[in-house]
């Protein structure tokens, strides 16, 4: 799991492996964006098959 910002380098927030049932629980603190906006990027890899989910992170008070 990474935070990709409009300014600066991507920040790794979490990396882990699933349990035997294929589940993973993660809790992260998202650093301040300092005027930028960003995307949380979640990637999963299983035997070479890769899936990716992106979710926007907005500045406080930004229109949604």
N, C-alpha and C positions, 0 to 999 in steps of 0.2 A: 504494500500500500504506500503510495507516494502522494505528496502534495506538489502539484506542478503550478507554478505562479507565473503571472504575466511579467514579473521582474524577478531576476535571480535564478538560481539553480534549483532543480527539483530536490525535495527533502523527503528522505525515506522515513515513513511514520511507523511502519510495522512490517515484519516478515515472520512467517510461521508455517507450520505444517498442520494438516488436518488430523483428527483423531481416527481411530479405526473405523468409525461410522461415517467418515467424510465430513465432519463438522469442525469449524474453527470459530472461536470467540475472540474478538479483538476489541480493545478499547484504546483510543488514542487521544492525545491532546493536539489540537491543530494550532500551530504557531500563528501569531499575528501576521497579517498580510501587509502591513505598513503601506496602505493606500493602493495596493494591488488587488487583483482578483485572482482566483485560482480554481483548480479542479482537483478533486480527490480521484486518484487513479487506482483501481483495484484490479489486480491481475491474478489469474489462477492458471496453473500449468499442471496437466496430468498426462504423462506419457507422450509429451510432444504436442498435445492439443492445448491451445491457449484460449482463454476467455478473458474479456476485459470489460469493466464497467467504469464509467466516468460520471461524477456528480459535481456540480458547480459549488464553489464556496464563495460567497459574496461578502463584501465589506458590511459591517453593521450599518444599517440605515439605507443600504442600496435598494433600489426598486427591484421587485421580484417579478 
